[in-house]
């Protein structure tokens, strides 16, 4: 269960959150509870993450270092003991021109430094309404995973995030989400001839909240959630994590 805070929370607010969730999350052998926070508070959160929470970044540059003003390097993240990174979120694709090629470069780089990438894919409303959902997902997944071998591919987490459901309060139905996550899982299995493809973790994201989390998590192809708005309140994040465990076990 990964929270994506986006550009929210001051340092004080981030610290309040971390103290509030500390002892209330499911044990890590049952669930990976992850908070993906703005870069400036990552170190503070890592120091206080406790036994059952992991901290992720929301983006990174694909280079180790260099003249890239304003960017954060993968080595800066690993040296801060961050363990996850969101890659290719639709907001980054839309507002910062993040292309499929960049998403692929960043995914490869993340794997090479030992970060777990959470790679986001998903269709627009227009693409869904014109029956292009699966073509779009296939193209995005193939491009994101280009040149990644079967050993590494099982370390990648893919998040299915239909753009029309992000921040809109419009959740995909649990059947739509399950169908798309199942499609992604099947595609990766086919591409890599893996029986192990069930080991690929596929998340659903888009207006997940404390009311719909159980229904979504009950679906066989949905392994977890990538949650924006509802991850900002400590109390709700705790509920999301514990409800996911209650449904999955
Ligand atoms: P949301 O965002 O839960 O606020 O819809 C999800 C995301 O963008 O990852």
py3Dmol code that shows the C-alpha trace and the ligand (Angstrom):
import py3Dmol

protein = """\
ATOM      1  CA  UNK A   1       0.000   0.000   0.000  1.00  0.00           C
ATOM      2  CA  UNK A   2       1.776   3.081  -1.218  1.00  0.00           C
ATOM      3  CA  UNK A   3       0.804   6.613  -0.318  1.00  0.00           C
ATOM      4  CA  UNK A   4       1.682   9.332  -2.808  1.00  0.00           C
ATOM      5  CA  UNK A   5       1.700  12.650  -1.030  1.00  0.00           C
ATOM      6  CA  UNK A   6       2.395  14.602  -4.223  1.00  0.00           C
ATOM      7  CA  UNK A   7       3.305  18.239  -3.384  1.00  0.00           C
ATOM      8  CA  UNK A   8       1.715  18.250   0.041  1.00  0.00           C
ATOM      9  CA  UNK A   9       2.845  18.631   3.657  1.00  0.00           C
ATOM     10  CA  UNK A  10       5.349  20.927   5.290  1.00  0.00           C
ATOM     11  CA  UNK A  11       8.105  19.343   7.357  1.00  0.00           C
ATOM     12  CA  UNK A  12       6.069  19.709  10.565  1.00  0.00           C
ATOM     13  CA  UNK A  13       3.058  18.079   8.952  1.00  0.00           C
ATOM     14  CA  UNK A  14       5.198  15.253   7.622  1.00  0.00           C
ATOM     15  CA  UNK A  15       6.641  14.627  11.085  1.00  0.00           C
ATOM     16  CA  UNK A  16       3.209  14.652  12.678  1.00  0.00           C
ATOM     17  CA  UNK A  17       2.114  12.006  10.193  1.00  0.00           C
ATOM     18  CA  UNK A  18       5.077   9.753  10.792  1.00  0.00           C
ATOM     19  CA  UNK A  19       4.654   9.813  14.565  1.00  0.00           C
ATOM     20  CA  UNK A  20       0.944   9.101  14.210  1.00  0.00           C
ATOM     21  CA  UNK A  21       1.349   6.053  11.978  1.00  0.00           C
ATOM     22  CA  UNK A  22       4.442   4.632  13.672  1.00  0.00           C
ATOM     23  CA  UNK A  23       2.992   1.849  15.796  1.00  0.00           C
ATOM     24  CA  UNK A  24      -0.225   1.322  13.912  1.00  0.00           C
ATOM     25  CA  UNK A  25       0.793  -0.290  10.640  1.00  0.00           C
ATOM     26  CA  UNK A  26       0.596  -4.001   9.793  1.00  0.00           C
ATOM     27  CA  UNK A  27       3.823  -5.941  10.147  1.00  0.00           C
ATOM     28  CA  UNK A  28       6.086  -5.815   7.119  1.00  0.00           C
ATOM     29  CA  UNK A  29       5.932  -9.554   6.517  1.00  0.00           C
ATOM     30  CA  UNK A  30       2.228  -9.051   5.740  1.00  0.00           C
ATOM     31  CA  UNK A  31       2.246  -5.747   3.853  1.00  0.00           C
ATOM     32  CA  UNK A  32       4.710  -3.253   2.424  1.00  0.00           C
ATOM     33  CA  UNK A  33       3.369   0.050   3.732  1.00  0.00           C
ATOM     34  CA  UNK A  34       5.088   2.830   1.831  1.00  0.00           C
ATOM     35  CA  UNK A  35       4.910   6.604   1.908  1.00  0.00           C
ATOM     36  CA  UNK A  36       6.227   8.448  -1.149  1.00  0.00           C
ATOM     37  CA  UNK A  37       6.989  11.950   0.032  1.00  0.00           C
ATOM     38  CA  UNK A  38       8.519  15.163  -1.327  1.00  0.00           C
ATOM     39  CA  UNK A  39      12.310  14.908  -1.523  1.00  0.00           C
ATOM     40  CA  UNK A  40      12.979  17.526   1.119  1.00  0.00           C
ATOM     41  CA  UNK A  41      11.438  15.449   3.924  1.00  0.00           C
ATOM     42  CA  UNK A  42      12.664  12.026   2.843  1.00  0.00           C
ATOM     43  CA  UNK A  43      15.587  11.944   5.267  1.00  0.00           C
ATOM     44  CA  UNK A  44      13.402  13.001   8.188  1.00  0.00           C
ATOM     45  CA  UNK A  45      10.912  10.268   7.382  1.00  0.00           C
ATOM     46  CA  UNK A  46      13.506   7.545   6.851  1.00  0.00           C
ATOM     47  CA  UNK A  47      14.987   8.280  10.272  1.00  0.00           C
ATOM     48  CA  UNK A  48      11.622   7.811  11.917  1.00  0.00           C
ATOM     49  CA  UNK A  49      10.012   5.198   9.674  1.00  0.00           C
ATOM     50  CA  UNK A  50       9.927   2.454  12.293  1.00  0.00           C
ATOM     51  CA  UNK A  51       9.879  -1.261  11.567  1.00  0.00           C
ATOM     52  CA  UNK A  52       6.816  -1.455   9.349  1.00  0.00           C
ATOM     53  CA  UNK A  53       6.968   1.571   7.075  1.00  0.00           C
ATOM     54  CA  UNK A  54       9.158   2.200   4.049  1.00  0.00           C
ATOM     55  CA  UNK A  55       9.814   5.543   2.423  1.00  0.00           C
ATOM     56  CA  UNK A  56       9.778   6.286  -1.290  1.00  0.00           C
ATOM     57  CA  UNK A  57      10.483   9.233  -3.568  1.00  0.00           C
ATOM     58  CA  UNK A  58       8.021  10.505  -6.181  1.00  0.00           C
ATOM     59  CA  UNK A  59      10.510  10.922  -8.993  1.00  0.00           C
ATOM     60  CA  UNK A  60      14.233  10.840  -9.733  1.00  0.00           C
ATOM     61  CA  UNK A  61      16.618  11.736 -12.537  1.00  0.00           C
ATOM     62  CA  UNK A  62      18.041   8.910 -14.642  1.00  0.00           C
ATOM     63  CA  UNK A  63      21.635  10.141 -14.190  1.00  0.00           C
ATOM     64  CA  UNK A  64      23.906   9.592 -11.198  1.00  0.00           C
ATOM     65  CA  UNK A  65      25.006  13.229 -11.024  1.00  0.00           C
ATOM     66  CA  UNK A  66      25.621  16.214 -13.239  1.00  0.00           C
ATOM     67  CA  UNK A  67      24.393  19.560 -14.466  1.00  0.00           C
ATOM     68  CA  UNK A  68      20.659  19.004 -14.028  1.00  0.00           C
ATOM     69  CA  UNK A  69      19.508  21.948 -11.938  1.00  0.00           C
ATOM     70  CA  UNK A  70      16.686  21.101  -9.601  1.00  0.00           C
ATOM     71  CA  UNK A  71      16.881  17.331 -10.073  1.00  0.00           C
ATOM     72  CA  UNK A  72      17.379  14.550  -7.514  1.00  0.00           C
ATOM     73  CA  UNK A  73      19.708  11.679  -8.367  1.00  0.00           C
ATOM     74  CA  UNK A  74      19.147   7.983  -7.667  1.00  0.00           C
ATOM     75  CA  UNK A  75      22.339   7.926  -5.584  1.00  0.00           C
ATOM     76  CA  UNK A  76      21.026  10.754  -3.431  1.00  0.00           C
ATOM     77  CA  UNK A  77      17.976   8.619  -2.753  1.00  0.00           C
ATOM     78  CA  UNK A  78      19.881   5.457  -1.907  1.00  0.00           C
ATOM     79  CA  UNK A  79      22.341   7.379   0.279  1.00  0.00           C
ATOM     80  CA  UNK A  80      19.315   8.611   2.208  1.00  0.00           C
ATOM     81  CA  UNK A  81      18.064   5.011   2.632  1.00  0.00           C
ATOM     82  CA  UNK A  82      14.991   5.595   0.534  1.00  0.00           C
ATOM     83  CA  UNK A  83      13.926   2.250  -0.939  1.00  0.00           C
ATOM     84  CA  UNK A  84      11.104   2.963  -3.416  1.00  0.00           C
ATOM     85  CA  UNK A  85      10.569   5.484  -6.183  1.00  0.00           C
ATOM     86  CA  UNK A  86       7.479   6.305  -8.221  1.00  0.00           C
ATOM     87  CA  UNK A  87       8.286   6.539 -11.913  1.00  0.00           C
ATOM     88  CA  UNK A  88       6.178   7.953 -14.730  1.00  0.00           C
ATOM     89  CA  UNK A  89       3.252   9.175 -12.683  1.00  0.00           C
ATOM     90  CA  UNK A  90       0.662  10.648 -15.057  1.00  0.00           C
ATOM     91  CA  UNK A  91       1.159  14.092 -13.515  1.00  0.00           C
ATOM     92  CA  UNK A  92       4.838  13.921 -14.434  1.00  0.00           C
ATOM     93  CA  UNK A  93       4.013  12.660 -17.900  1.00  0.00           C
ATOM     94  CA  UNK A  94       1.461  15.433 -18.355  1.00  0.00           C
ATOM     95  CA  UNK A  95       3.127  18.478 -16.742  1.00  0.00           C
ATOM     96  CA  UNK A  96       6.829  17.663 -17.097  1.00  0.00           C
ATOM     97  CA  UNK A  97       6.899  15.945 -20.468  1.00  0.00           C
ATOM     98  CA  UNK A  98       8.040  12.635 -19.066  1.00  0.00           C
ATOM     99  CA  UNK A  99       8.074  10.313 -22.064  1.00  0.00           C
ATOM    100  CA  UNK A 100       7.942   6.525 -22.247  1.00  0.00           C
ATOM    101  CA  UNK A 101      11.652   6.593 -23.075  1.00  0.00           C
ATOM    102  CA  UNK A 102      12.458   8.543 -19.895  1.00  0.00           C
ATOM    103  CA  UNK A 103      10.237   6.227 -17.882  1.00  0.00           C
ATOM    104  CA  UNK A 104      12.232   3.282 -19.221  1.00  0.00           C
ATOM    105  CA  UNK A 105      15.600   4.937 -18.502  1.00  0.00           C
ATOM    106  CA  UNK A 106      14.539   5.805 -14.975  1.00  0.00           C
ATOM    107  CA  UNK A 107      13.188   2.307 -14.322  1.00  0.00           C
ATOM    108  CA  UNK A 108      16.439   0.713 -15.467  1.00  0.00           C
ATOM    109  CA  UNK A 109      18.454   3.163 -13.370  1.00  0.00           C
ATOM    110  CA  UNK A 110      16.324   2.591 -10.278  1.00  0.00           C
ATOM    111  CA  UNK A 111      16.830  -1.176 -10.545  1.00  0.00           C
ATOM    112  CA  UNK A 112      20.560  -0.772 -11.056  1.00  0.00           C
ATOM    113  CA  UNK A 113      20.964   1.119  -7.768  1.00  0.00           C
ATOM    114  CA  UNK A 114      18.652  -1.165  -5.804  1.00  0.00           C
ATOM    115  CA  UNK A 115      15.581   1.052  -5.625  1.00  0.00           C
ATOM    116  CA  UNK A 116      12.192  -0.566  -6.187  1.00  0.00           C
ATOM    117  CA  UNK A 117      10.440   1.310  -8.989  1.00  0.00           C
ATOM    118  CA  UNK A 118       6.678   1.822  -8.883  1.00  0.00           C
ATOM    119  CA  UNK A 119       5.967   2.413 -12.562  1.00  0.00           C
ATOM    120  CA  UNK A 120       2.679   4.116 -13.393  1.00  0.00           C
ATOM    121  CA  UNK A 121       0.618   3.431 -16.497  1.00  0.00           C
ATOM    122  CA  UNK A 122      -2.957   4.298 -17.384  1.00  0.00           C
ATOM    123  CA  UNK A 123      -5.315   5.581 -20.033  1.00  0.00           C
ATOM    124  CA  UNK A 124      -7.161   8.879 -20.422  1.00  0.00           C
ATOM    125  CA  UNK A 125     -10.955   9.051 -20.381  1.00  0.00           C
ATOM    126  CA  UNK A 126     -11.020   9.544 -24.126  1.00  0.00           C
ATOM    127  CA  UNK A 127      -8.859   6.469 -24.657  1.00  0.00           C
ATOM    128  CA  UNK A 128     -11.164   4.420 -22.453  1.00  0.00           C
ATOM    129  CA  UNK A 129     -14.272   5.639 -24.222  1.00  0.00           C
ATOM    130  CA  UNK A 130     -12.824   4.801 -27.620  1.00  0.00           C
ATOM    131  CA  UNK A 131     -11.792   1.298 -26.513  1.00  0.00           C
ATOM    132  CA  UNK A 132      -8.076   1.991 -26.575  1.00  0.00           C
ATOM    133  CA  UNK A 133      -7.386   1.134 -22.927  1.00  0.00           C
ATOM    134  CA  UNK A 134      -5.597  -2.142 -23.536  1.00  0.00           C
ATOM    135  CA  UNK A 135      -3.583  -0.830 -26.488  1.00  0.00           C
ATOM    136  CA  UNK A 136      -2.404   2.092 -24.371  1.00  0.00           C
ATOM    137  CA  UNK A 137      -1.528  -0.143 -21.426  1.00  0.00           C
ATOM    138  CA  UNK A 138       0.321  -2.597 -23.652  1.00  0.00           C
ATOM    139  CA  UNK A 139       2.349   0.135 -25.270  1.00  0.00           C
ATOM    140  CA  UNK A 140       3.194   1.860 -21.970  1.00  0.00           C
ATOM    141  CA  UNK A 141       4.154  -1.374 -20.212  1.00  0.00           C
ATOM    142  CA  UNK A 142       6.304  -2.629 -23.105  1.00  0.00           C
ATOM    143  CA  UNK A 143       8.119   0.680 -23.395  1.00  0.00           C
ATOM    144  CA  UNK A 144       8.629   1.012 -19.640  1.00  0.00           C
ATOM    145  CA  UNK A 145      10.137  -2.476 -19.428  1.00  0.00           C
ATOM    146  CA  UNK A 146      12.281  -2.367 -22.583  1.00  0.00           C
ATOM    147  CA  UNK A 147      15.725  -3.912 -22.008  1.00  0.00           C
ATOM    148  CA  UNK A 148      14.853  -5.132 -18.530  1.00  0.00           C
ATOM    149  CA  UNK A 149      15.556  -8.839 -18.098  1.00  0.00           C
ATOM    150  CA  UNK A 150      13.378 -11.437 -16.447  1.00  0.00           C
ATOM    151  CA  UNK A 151      15.413 -11.374 -13.240  1.00  0.00           C
ATOM    152  CA  UNK A 152      14.843  -7.690 -12.780  1.00  0.00           C
ATOM    153  CA  UNK A 153      11.292  -7.497 -14.030  1.00  0.00           C
ATOM    154  CA  UNK A 154       9.950  -9.241 -10.960  1.00  0.00           C
ATOM    155  CA  UNK A 155      11.372  -6.404  -8.853  1.00  0.00           C
ATOM    156  CA  UNK A 156       9.282  -3.815 -10.672  1.00  0.00           C
ATOM    157  CA  UNK A 157       5.921  -2.788  -9.228  1.00  0.00           C
ATOM    158  CA  UNK A 158       3.430  -1.616 -11.838  1.00  0.00           C
ATOM    159  CA  UNK A 159       0.639   0.749 -10.846  1.00  0.00           C
ATOM    160  CA  UNK A 160      -2.438   0.888 -13.036  1.00  0.00           C
ATOM    161  CA  UNK A 161      -3.710   4.429 -12.692  1.00  0.00           C
ATOM    162  CA  UNK A 162      -6.477   5.439 -15.103  1.00  0.00           C
ATOM    163  CA  UNK A 163      -5.939   9.171 -15.518  1.00  0.00           C
ATOM    164  CA  UNK A 164      -9.661   9.875 -15.347  1.00  0.00           C
ATOM    165  CA  UNK A 165      -9.815   8.413 -11.840  1.00  0.00           C
ATOM    166  CA  UNK A 166      -6.911  10.352 -10.320  1.00  0.00           C
ATOM    167  CA  UNK A 167      -7.944  13.035  -7.881  1.00  0.00           C
ATOM    168  CA  UNK A 168     -11.412  13.140  -9.405  1.00  0.00           C
ATOM    169  CA  UNK A 169     -13.298  11.109  -6.843  1.00  0.00           C
ATOM    170  CA  UNK A 170     -14.234   8.858  -9.774  1.00  0.00           C
ATOM    171  CA  UNK A 171     -12.896   5.418  -8.955  1.00  0.00           C
ATOM    172  CA  UNK A 172     -12.684   2.737 -11.588  1.00  0.00           C
ATOM    173  CA  UNK A 173     -15.140   0.030 -10.608  1.00  0.00           C
ATOM    174  CA  UNK A 174     -13.424  -2.840  -8.893  1.00  0.00           C
ATOM    175  CA  UNK A 175     -14.129  -4.959 -11.985  1.00  0.00           C
ATOM    176  CA  UNK A 176     -12.549  -2.400 -14.328  1.00  0.00           C
ATOM    177  CA  UNK A 177      -9.510  -2.096 -12.069  1.00  0.00           C
ATOM    178  CA  UNK A 178      -9.191  -5.864 -11.732  1.00  0.00           C
ATOM    179  CA  UNK A 179      -9.508  -6.368 -15.479  1.00  0.00           C
ATOM    180  CA  UNK A 180      -6.773  -3.838 -16.255  1.00  0.00           C
ATOM    181  CA  UNK A 181      -4.435  -5.145 -13.532  1.00  0.00           C
ATOM    182  CA  UNK A 182      -5.016  -8.687 -14.807  1.00  0.00           C
ATOM    183  CA  UNK A 183      -4.246  -7.563 -18.343  1.00  0.00           C
ATOM    184  CA  UNK A 184      -0.947  -6.019 -17.207  1.00  0.00           C
ATOM    185  CA  UNK A 185       0.006  -9.147 -15.250  1.00  0.00           C
ATOM    186  CA  UNK A 186      -0.822 -11.370 -18.227  1.00  0.00           C
ATOM    187  CA  UNK A 187       1.136  -9.158 -20.585  1.00  0.00           C
ATOM    188  CA  UNK A 188       4.281  -9.261 -18.443  1.00  0.00           C
ATOM    189  CA  UNK A 189       3.891 -13.014 -18.097  1.00  0.00           C
ATOM    190  CA  UNK A 190       3.678 -13.362 -21.871  1.00  0.00           C
ATOM    191  CA  UNK A 191       6.561 -10.980 -22.598  1.00  0.00           C
ATOM    192  CA  UNK A 192       8.899 -12.809 -20.241  1.00  0.00           C
ATOM    193  CA  UNK A 193       7.455 -16.321 -20.530  1.00  0.00           C
ATOM    194  CA  UNK A 194       7.233 -16.313 -16.767  1.00  0.00           C
ATOM    195  CA  UNK A 195       5.185 -18.606 -14.643  1.00  0.00           C
ATOM    196  CA  UNK A 196       6.380 -16.418 -11.867  1.00  0.00           C
ATOM    197  CA  UNK A 197       4.507 -13.460 -13.296  1.00  0.00           C
ATOM    198  CA  UNK A 198       2.088 -13.793 -10.459  1.00  0.00           C
ATOM    199  CA  UNK A 199       5.016 -12.485  -8.438  1.00  0.00           C
ATOM    200  CA  UNK A 200       4.822  -9.198 -10.319  1.00  0.00           C
ATOM    201  CA  UNK A 201       3.067  -6.774  -8.068  1.00  0.00           C
ATOM    202  CA  UNK A 202       0.332  -4.742  -9.706  1.00  0.00           C
ATOM    203  CA  UNK A 203      -1.294  -1.871  -7.833  1.00  0.00           C
ATOM    204  CA  UNK A 204      -4.438   0.053  -8.582  1.00  0.00           C
ATOM    205  CA  UNK A 205      -4.481   3.831  -8.115  1.00  0.00           C
ATOM    206  CA  UNK A 206      -7.131   6.472  -8.645  1.00  0.00           C
ATOM    207  CA  UNK A 207      -9.402   7.752  -5.862  1.00  0.00           C
ATOM    208  CA  UNK A 208      -8.755   4.807  -3.560  1.00  0.00           C
ATOM    209  CA  UNK A 209     -10.158   5.700  -0.145  1.00  0.00           C
ATOM    210  CA  UNK A 210     -11.183   4.128   3.142  1.00  0.00           C
ATOM    211  CA  UNK A 211     -14.644   3.366   1.772  1.00  0.00           C
ATOM    212  CA  UNK A 212     -13.652   1.483  -1.389  1.00  0.00           C
ATOM    213  CA  UNK A 213     -10.321  -0.034  -0.376  1.00  0.00           C
ATOM    214  CA  UNK A 214     -11.698  -3.379   0.778  1.00  0.00           C
ATOM    215  CA  UNK A 215     -13.706  -3.983  -2.370  1.00  0.00           C
ATOM    216  CA  UNK A 216     -10.706  -3.149  -4.562  1.00  0.00           C
ATOM    217  CA  UNK A 217      -8.240  -5.207  -2.546  1.00  0.00           C
ATOM    218  CA  UNK A 218     -10.561  -8.198  -2.590  1.00  0.00           C
ATOM    219  CA  UNK A 219      -9.948  -8.534  -6.341  1.00  0.00           C
ATOM    220  CA  UNK A 220      -7.473 -11.251  -7.307  1.00  0.00           C
ATOM    221  CA  UNK A 221      -5.402  -9.167  -9.719  1.00  0.00           C
ATOM    222  CA  UNK A 222      -5.029  -6.140  -7.476  1.00  0.00           C
ATOM    223  CA  UNK A 223      -2.098  -6.559  -5.111  1.00  0.00           C
ATOM    224  CA  UNK A 224      -2.311  -3.155  -3.492  1.00  0.00           C
ATOM    225  CA  UNK A 225      -3.001   0.521  -3.974  1.00  0.00           C
ATOM    226  CA  UNK A 226      -1.213   3.715  -4.926  1.00  0.00           C
ATOM    227  CA  UNK A 227      -3.138   6.320  -3.016  1.00  0.00           C
ATOM    228  CA  UNK A 228      -2.963  10.103  -3.313  1.00  0.00           C
ATOM    229  CA  UNK A 229      -5.532  12.173  -1.420  1.00  0.00           C
ATOM    230  CA  UNK A 230      -6.520   9.497   1.098  1.00  0.00           C
ATOM    231  CA  UNK A 231      -2.908   8.887   2.125  1.00  0.00           C
ATOM    232  CA  UNK A 232      -2.510  12.376   3.560  1.00  0.00           C
ATOM    233  CA  UNK A 233      -4.393  11.712   6.767  1.00  0.00           C
ATOM    234  CA  UNK A 234      -2.509   9.396   9.102  1.00  0.00           C
ATOM    235  CA  UNK A 235      -5.704   7.852  10.365  1.00  0.00           C
ATOM    236  CA  UNK A 236      -6.879   7.030   6.834  1.00  0.00           C
ATOM    237  CA  UNK A 237      -3.500   5.650   5.785  1.00  0.00           C
ATOM    238  CA  UNK A 238      -3.540   3.340   8.798  1.00  0.00           C
ATOM    239  CA  UNK A 239      -7.034   2.161   7.836  1.00  0.00           C
ATOM    240  CA  UNK A 240      -6.031   1.575   4.192  1.00  0.00           C
ATOM    241  CA  UNK A 241      -3.062  -0.549   5.237  1.00  0.00           C
ATOM    242  CA  UNK A 242      -4.917  -2.571   7.844  1.00  0.00           C
ATOM    243  CA  UNK A 243      -7.943  -3.109   5.603  1.00  0.00           C
ATOM    244  CA  UNK A 244      -5.713  -4.375   2.797  1.00  0.00           C
ATOM    245  CA  UNK A 245      -4.263  -6.958   5.162  1.00  0.00           C
ATOM    246  CA  UNK A 246      -7.701  -7.891   6.481  1.00  0.00           C
ATOM    247  CA  UNK A 247      -8.899  -8.615   2.951  1.00  0.00           C
ATOM    248  CA  UNK A 248      -5.785 -10.329   1.616  1.00  0.00           C
ATOM    249  CA  UNK A 249      -5.163 -12.751   4.496  1.00  0.00           C
TER     250      UNK A 249
END
"""
ligand_1 = """\
9
LIG
P -5.709 9.933 -5.833
O -4.276 9.907 -6.531
O -5.760 8.772 -4.881
O -5.768 11.262 -5.110
O -6.725 9.807 -6.899
C -3.703 8.694 -6.912
C -2.363 8.935 -7.556
O -2.211 9.934 -8.278
O -1.419 8.164 -7.355
"""
view = py3Dmol.view(width=600, height=400)
view.addModel(protein, "pdb")
view.setStyle({"model": 0}, {"cartoon": {"style": "trace"}})
view.addModel(ligand_1, "xyz")
view.setStyle({"model": 1}, {"stick": {}})
view.zoomTo()
view.show()
